[in-house]
Amino acid sequence: MRRDSMVCLTQVWAESRVLAVAADRAHFRVAHLEDSGLADGCAAAVVCVDALSFAADRTAA
């Protein structure tokens, strides 16, 4: 994992605690857009910050 990815994860975990987001309601991970590890239809929403424009296949991502 890239160091900047770990820095971002650390910041979002800290912010989620400040905002009192329940641990079972939000999950944060670093993954490739094409291979996120998420099953089709498993989430109501996914936020991808500053990365979607770099996907080789934006529809698949």
N, C-alpha and C positions, 0 to 999 in steps of 0.2 A: 504494500500500500504506500502510495506517495505520502511524504510528510505533510504536504498541504491538505491532503484529504483527511488525515488524522486530526489536524488542527481544526478543520471545519466540523468534524464529528464531535470533538471535545466541546466546541462552542455551542453546537445545537443541543447536545445533551444537557449542558449547563443551563441554557435558555429554557429548555423544556421543564426543568425542575423549578426555575423561577416562575414560570407561567402555570405551574402545578398541573402539567399534562400527565395524565395517568400513564404509567409504564405500559399497560396493556392496550393503550389507545394509539400510540405512535411508535414507530420503529424507524431507526436511521441506519443506513448502510452505504457502503461504497461498493459499486459494482460496475461492470461494463453495461452500457445501455442495451446491448443485444443479448446479454446473459445476466439478468438481474437476480435470478434465482426465485423470482416471484411467479407463482402459477397464474395462468390466464384467469381473469375474473376475480382474483383474490382481494382486490382493493377497490374501494369506491373512488379513491383519488391517489395520485402519485405526483409528487413535486420533484421536478428535475431542474436544478438551478445551473444556468450557464454551461450546459453540456449538450442539450438536444441538437443544437446547430452543428455539432461535430459528428453526429451519428452518420454512418455510411448509408443506412436505410432509416430515414426518419419515421416512416410508417411502422416499420417493425419495432423500432425503439419505443 
